[in-house]
Amino acid sequence: MTTDAAETGAKHATHTPDRKLSGLLLPRTLLWQTFLLIALVMIFALGAWFQIFRYLQEPARAKDLAQMVVSVVNLTRTALINAEVTRRTELLIDLAALEGIRIYPSEPSDELLPLPDTRPMQLLTQEIREQLGPQTLLASRWKTLDGFWVSFRLDPEDPDDFWVMLPSERIVEPRTFDWLIWGGGALMVALLGAFLIVSRISKPLRDLARSARMVGSGHRPPLLSEQGPLEVSSVARAFNQMAGDLARTDADRALILAGVSHDLRTPLARLRLGVEMSGASEQDIAPMVTDIEEMDRIIGQFLDYGRGETNEAQQTVDLVELLEALIEPYKLRGVRIHLVTELDTLPLAVRLLSLRRALANLIDNGLRYGGEYGPIDVDLAASAEEVSIEVADRGPGIPEHEVERLRHPFTRLETARSDTKGAGLGLAIVDRIMRSHEGKLDLLPRQGGGLRAVLRIPHAGHAQNAR
């Protein structure tokens, strides 16, 4: 088992850099992934079309060029045969000046450079030799002169050869660069159209993802546009209906919780009054009053959770004064609670009532689970990025694997804290309040035993919410 685990870990370590590298090289959004795929398909399609065009066009072009070369050679041969001997020199000069065609006698010492060994040249050479004869020679350079050189004889039985040179631009296609420009322009236009199409598809998806995140965080998103293609409008319409149903469900839940809590607190108040006035001994009354207070506290948690996301506006408060005012009533009750901070003042924009509720929940939890084992320490600190408020107790703590579960409502830690009553809403309420502040709740083990509940509130998040 150990060997298998080591091999699995080694394979995972080997492939992890590859996955990270592919994540850096490949785009992650649907827009750019689809655009890249379309771009690659179009580039490959354009390249394949160009190769097919060249393959089918080269034989026809080779036949046309060969016919032109053969015509020039035949006309040159005929002109030389029929011209008077005294006027041949003038004829050669006129051909060179007017047509760019040069004629030279062949010599055994001629230095020749063969034509490029490409498919178009092979097809052209084959066509020329089929019409002029297999003895025809072709070259791209004769001595020091570059051009398209073709050998010919004035008479088939004449042993002497001549060379006729045609300008290279008549043979090599001169407008290749123009074709590349036009092809590149067409490709850019096609890619622009593909980008517009893909962005039109991805925008509704981005809006849907943003609205889904708002629903997940407890907010009601704005209605999505139901315009556009049938598939997109159907999804938007279904999401709008779902968001409306969830909003109505939350409103009904809050109304029911408020009504039930109100109806329960009224008889609880009468019950407490009746117990305190019953004339029983203090020893008998105290446990009953404690149970009634616990029931009232649980009802209060139901009310807090049922309110959902608060619409409370932010205001700038001094966190040092807030914490001192918050823990003073606990000290008056004889609770061992200490404020630890090196700051004299710390102004910050927060939702005051919500933050007080979160801190009170954490202090009450600390007293409930660990107050009898040691003092509650409240630590306030600040950095350039965030403000942290820590409430630390000496209770049994929370195992690391249970932390995420306890952020959800109506969940409690049965193993370590099962001897305490509660509805399992305290940490869920604190976590929701922190998310409304763009912050987070960390539940960490405390050195020496206990729990550290840390509220982290970023400065940037508050600045953004304040705007």
C-alpha positions in Angstrom: 0.0 0.0 0.0 2.9 2.4 0.8 4.6 1.7 -2.5 1.3 2.3 -4.5 0.7 5.5 -2.6 4.3 6.7 -3.4 3.9 5.8 -7.1 0.6 7.7 -7.2 2.1 10.7 -5.5 5.0 10.6 -7.9 2.7 10.5 -11.0 0.6 13.3 -9.5 3.7 15.4 -9.0 4.9 14.6 -12.5 1.6 15.7 -14.2 0.9 18.7 -12.0 3.4 21.0 -13.7 2.0 19.9 -17.1 -1.5 20.8 -16.0 -0.3 24.2 -14.6 1.5 24.9 -17.8 -1.5 24.0 -20.0 -3.6 26.2 -17.7 -1.3 29.1 -18.4 -1.1 28.6 -22.1 -4.7 27.8 -22.8 -7.5 30.3 -22.2 -10.0 29.4 -19.5 -13.1 31.4 -20.7 -15.6 30.0 -23.1 -15.2 33.1 -25.3 -11.5 32.7 -25.9 -11.5 28.9 -26.0 -14.2 28.9 -28.7 -12.6 31.7 -30.6 -9.2 29.9 -30.5 -10.8 26.7 -31.8 -12.6 28.6 -34.6 -9.4 30.5 -35.5 -7.4 27.2 -35.7 -10.1 25.6 -37.8 -10.2 28.5 -40.2 -6.4 28.7 -40.4 -6.1 25.0 -41.2 -9.0 25.2 -43.6 -7.4 28.2 -45.4 -4.1 26.4 -45.5 -5.7 23.2 -46.9 -7.7 25.2 -49.5 -4.5 26.9 -50.6 -2.6 23.6 -51.0 -5.5 22.1 -52.9 -5.7 25.1 -55.1 -2.0 25.0 -55.8 -2.1 21.2 -56.5 -4.9 21.6 -59.0 -3.7 24.8 -60.5 0.0 24.0 -61.0 -0.5 21.5 -64.0 -2.7 24.0 -65.9 -0.2 26.9 -65.2 2.7 24.7 -66.2 1.0 23.9 -69.5 0.3 27.6 -70.2 3.9 28.6 -69.3 5.3 25.7 -71.4 3.2 26.8 -74.4 4.6 30.4 -74.0 8.2 29.2 -73.8 7.8 26.9 -76.8 6.3 29.7 -78.8 9.2 32.0 -78.0 11.7 29.4 -78.9 9.9 28.5 -82.2 9.5 32.2 -83.1 13.2 32.8 -82.3 14.3 29.8 -84.4 12.1 30.9 -87.3 13.4 34.5 -87.1 17.0 33.4 -87.1 16.5 31.0 -90.0 14.7 33.5 -92.2 16.7 36.6 -91.3 19.5 37.7 -93.6 22.9 36.9 -92.3 23.9 40.6 -92.3 20.8 41.5 -90.2 20.9 38.8 -87.6 23.0 41.0 -85.2 20.3 43.7 -85.4 17.6 41.0 -84.8 19.3 39.8 -81.6 19.7 43.4 -80.4 16.0 44.1 -81.0 14.9 40.9 -79.2 17.1 41.8 -76.2 15.9 45.4 -76.0 12.3 45.0 -76.8 11.4 41.6 -75.4 14.2 40.9 -72.9 15.0 37.7 -74.9 18.7 37.0 -75.3 20.3 34.4 -77.6 23.8 32.9 -77.2 25.5 30.0 -78.9 26.2 27.0 -76.7 29.7 26.0 -75.8 31.1 22.9 -74.2 32.6 25.1 -71.3 29.2 26.6 -70.4 28.6 26.7 -66.6 25.0 26.0 -65.9 22.8 26.2 -62.7 19.9 23.7 -62.7 16.3 24.8 -62.1 14.9 24.4 -58.6 13.7 20.9 -57.9 10.1 21.8 -57.2 6.9 20.3 -58.4 5.9 23.4 -60.6 9.4 23.3 -62.3 9.2 19.6 -62.8 5.8 19.9 -64.5 7.1 22.9 -66.6 10.2 21.0 -67.7 8.2 17.9 -68.6 5.8 20.0 -70.8 8.6 21.8 -72.6 10.6 18.7 -73.4 7.4 17.0 -74.7 7.1 19.8 -77.3 10.7 20.7 -78.0 12.2 17.2 -77.7 14.0 15.3 -75.0 17.4 16.8 -75.9 16.2 20.2 -74.6 18.2 21.5 -71.7 16.9 24.0 -69.1 18.8 26.1 -66.5 18.3 29.0 -64.1 21.8 30.5 -64.8 24.1 30.4 -67.9 27.6 31.5 -67.0 26.9 34.6 -64.8 23.5 35.5 -66.2 20.4 34.6 -64.2 17.1 33.9 -66.1 15.1 31.1 -67.6 17.4 29.4 -70.1 16.2 26.9 -72.8 18.4 25.2 -75.4 17.3 24.8 -79.0 18.7 23.9 -82.4 18.1 25.7 -85.7 17.7 22.3 -87.4 17.0 19.0 -85.7 20.0 17.5 -87.5 22.2 20.5 -86.7 24.8 19.6 -84.0 25.1 23.2 -82.7 22.9 24.3 -79.9 21.8 27.8 -78.9 20.5 29.3 -75.7 17.5 31.5 -75.4 16.9 33.4 -72.1 13.5 34.6 -70.9 13.2 37.0 -68.0 12.6 35.1 -64.7 9.5 37.1 -63.8 7.7 35.6 -66.8 8.1 32.2 -65.3 7.9 32.8 -61.6 4.5 34.0 -60.4 5.0 37.7 -59.5 1.9 38.3 -57.4 2.4 35.7 -54.6 2.7 38.5 -52.0 -0.6 40.0 -53.2 -2.3 36.7 -52.7 -0.9 36.5 -49.2 -2.2 40.0 -48.4 -5.6 39.3 -49.7 -5.7 35.9 -48.0 -4.6 37.4 -44.7 -7.2 40.2 -45.0 -10.0 37.6 -45.6 -8.8 35.6 -42.7 -8.8 38.6 -40.4 -12.3 39.6 -41.5 -13.5 36.0 -40.8 -11.8 35.9 -37.4 -13.5 39.2 -36.5 -16.9 37.8 -37.5 -16.1 34.7 -35.4 -15.2 36.8 -32.4 -18.5 38.8 -32.7 -20.5 35.6 -32.9 -18.7 33.9 -30.0 -19.0 37.0 -27.8 -22.7 37.2 -28.6 -23.0 33.7 -27.2 -20.7 34.1 -24.2 -22.2 37.4 -22.9 -25.5 35.8 -21.8 -23.5 33.1 -20.1 -21.4 35.6 -18.2 -24.5 37.4 -17.1 -26.0 34.1 -16.0 -22.9 33.2 -14.0 -22.8 36.6 -12.3 -26.5 36.3 -11.4 -26.0 32.8 -10.1 -23.2 34.0 -7.8 -25.5 36.7 -6.5 -28.2 34.1 -5.8 -25.6 31.9 -4.0 -24.5 34.8 -1.8 -28.1 35.6 -0.8 -28.8 38.6 -3.0 -31.6 39.0 -5.6 -30.0 39.6 -9.0 -31.4 41.9 -11.6 -33.6 40.3 -14.3 -31.7 38.8 -17.2 -32.5 39.9 -20.7 -34.9 37.5 -22.3 -34.1 38.7 -25.8 -32.0 36.8 -28.4 -32.0 33.3 -29.7 -34.6 30.8 -28.5 -32.2 28.7 -26.5 -30.6 31.8 -24.7 -34.0 33.4 -24.0 -35.4 30.1 -22.6 -32.5 29.8 -20.2 -32.8 33.5 -19.1 -36.5 33.1 -18.6 -36.1 30.0 -16.5 -33.4 31.6 -14.4 -35.5 34.7 -13.8 -38.4 32.5 -12.8 -36.2 30.5 -10.4 -34.7 33.7 -8.9 -38.2 35.1 -8.3 -39.4 31.8 -6.7 -36.3 31.8 -4.4 -36.9 35.4 -3.4 -40.5 34.7 -2.6 -39.5 31.6 -0.7 -37.0 33.6 1.4 -39.6 36.3 2.1 -42.1 33.7 3.2 -39.5 32.0 5.3 -38.6 35.3 7.0 -42.3 36.1 7.6 -43.0 32.6 9.1 -39.9 32.7 11.3 -40.8 36.2 12.5 -44.4 35.2 13.3 -43.5 32.0 15.0 -40.7 33.7 17.1 -43.1 36.4 18.1 -45.8 33.9 19.1 -43.3 31.9 21.1 -41.6 34.8 22.9 -44.9 36.1 24.3 -45.7 32.9 26.3 -42.1 32.5 27.2 -42.1 35.9 28.8 -45.3 35.0 30.7 -43.8 31.7 31.7 -40.6 33.4 33.1 -42.7 35.9 35.0 -44.8 33.1 36.5 -41.7 31.1 37.5 -40.1 34.1 39.2 -43.3 34.9 41.1 -44.1 31.3 42.0 -42.5 31.6 45.4 -40.3 28.6 44.9 -36.7 28.6 46.2 -33.9 30.3 44.2 -32.3 26.9 43.7 -35.4 25.6 41.9 -36.1 28.8 40.0 -32.6 29.3 38.5 -32.5 26.2 36.3 -35.9 27.0 34.9 -35.0 30.6 34.2 -31.8 29.4 32.5 -33.8 27.1 30.2 -36.2 29.9 29.4 -33.3 32.2 28.5 -31.8 29.5 26.3 -35.1 29.1 24.5 -35.3 32.9 24.0 -31.7 33.0 22.7 -32.5 30.2 20.2 -35.6 32.1 19.0 -33.4 35.2 18.6 -31.0 33.2 16.4 -33.9 32.1 14.3 -34.9 35.7 13.9 -31.4 36.8 12.9 -31.0 34.1 10.4 -34.5 34.6 9.0 -33.8 38.2 8.2 -31.4 37.2 5.5 -29.0 39.7 4.0 -29.2 43.0 5.8 -29.8 46.3 4.0 -28.0 48.2 6.7 -25.9 51.1 5.4 -22.3 51.3 6.3 -20.9 53.8 8.7 -17.5 54.6 10.0 -16.9 53.5 13.6 -14.0 53.2 15.9 -13.5 49.4 16.3 -11.5 49.9 19.5 -14.5 51.8 21.1 -16.9 49.2 19.7 -15.1 46.3 21.3 -14.7 48.1 24.6 -18.4 48.9 24.7 -19.3 45.3 23.7 -17.3 43.5 26.3 -18.0 45.9 29.2 -21.5 44.3 30.0 -19.8 40.9 30.1 -17.2 42.2 32.6 -20.0 43.7 34.8 -21.5 40.2 34.9 -18.2 38.8 36.2 -17.2 37.2 32.9 -13.4 36.8 32.4 -12.9 38.5 29.1 -10.0 40.6 27.9 -9.4 43.0 25.0 -5.9 42.6 23.5 -4.8 45.3 21.1 -1.9 47.8 20.5 -4.2 50.3 18.8 -5.6 53.4 20.4 -8.2 53.9 17.6 -9.1 52.1 14.4 -11.8 53.8 12.2 -13.4 51.5 9.6 -16.6 51.6 7.5 -18.8 48.7 8.6 -22.4 47.7 9.1 -22.5 48.4 12.8 -25.5 46.4 14.0 -24.5 43.3 11.9 -20.9 43.4 13.2 -22.0 43.7 16.8 -24.3 40.8 16.3 -21.5 38.7 14.8 -19.1 39.6 17.7 -21.7 38.9 20.3 -22.4 35.5 18.8 -18.7 34.6 18.9 -18.3 35.8 22.5 -21.5 33.9 23.6 -20.2 30.7 21.9 -16.8 31.1 23.6 -18.5 31.5 27.0 -20.9 28.6 26.3 -18.2 26.2 25.2 -15.1 27.3 27.0 -15.8 30.1 29.5 -15.4 27.8 32.5 -11.9 26.7 31.4 -10.3 30.1 30.9 -10.8 33.7 29.9 -12.1 34.9 26.5 -9.5 36.9 24.6 -10.6 39.4 22.0 -7.7 40.5 19.8 -7.9 43.4 17.4 -5.1 43.9 14.8 -4.8 45.7 11.4 -2.5 45.4 8.4 -2.3 47.2 5.1 -4.8 44.7 3.5 -7.3 43.8 6.3 -8.6 44.2 9.8 -8.8 41.1 12.0 -10.9 40.6 15.1 -10.2 37.4 16.9 -12.3 35.8 19.7 -10.4 33.0 21.3 -11.7 30.5 24.0 -10.3 27.5 25.8 -13.1 25.1 24.9 -12.8 21.7 23.1 -12.2 23.4 19.7 -13.4 22.3 16.3 -11.6 19.5 14.3 -10.3 20.8 11.0 -12.4 18.5 8.9 -15.6 19.8 10.6 -14.9 23.5 10.0 -16.7 23.9 6.6 -19.7 21.9 7.7 -20.3 24.1 10.8 -20.6 27.2 8.5 -23.9 25.8 7.3 -27.1 26.5 9.2 -28.6 24.0 11.7 -25.4 22.0 12.0 -23.6 21.4 15.3 -20.5 19.5 16.5 -21.9 16.5 18.2 -18.6 15.0 19.4 -16.9 17.8 21.2 -19.8 20.1 22.1 -22.8 17.9 22.3 -23.5 18.8 25.9 -24.6 22.3 25.0 -28.0 23.3 23.7 -28.4 25.3 20.5 -29.9 25.5 17.1 -26.6 25.5 15.2 -27.2 28.9 13.7 -24.6 31.1 15.4 -21.6 30.4 13.1 -23.9 30.5 10.0 -25.1 34.0 11.0 -21.5 35.2 11.5 -20.4 33.7 8.2 -23.2 35.5 6.4 -22.4 38.8 8.0 -18.8 38.5 7.0 -19.7 37.8 3.4 -21.8 40.9 3.4 -18.6 42.8 4.5 -16.7 41.1 1.6 -14.7 39.4 4.4 -14.5 35.9 5.8 -14.7 33.9 9.0 -11.7 31.6 9.9 -12.1 28.9 12.5 -8.6 27.9 13.7 -7.2 25.8 16.5 -5.7 27.7 19.5 -2.3 26.8 20.8 -2.8 25.1 24.2 -6.4 24.1 23.3 -9.4 26.0 22.3 -10.8 27.8 19.3 -9.8 31.0 17.5 -12.7 32.5 15.6 -11.2 35.3 13.4 -13.2 37.9 11.5 -11.2 39.2 8.5 -12.5 42.4 7.0 -10.6 43.8 4.0 -10.1 47.5 3.6 -10.6 47.4 -0.2 -13.9 45.5 0.1 -15.3 48.2 2.4 -14.1 51.0 0.2 -15.9 49.3 -2.7 -19.1 48.8 -0.8 -19.1 52.3 0.6 -19.2 53.7 -3.0 
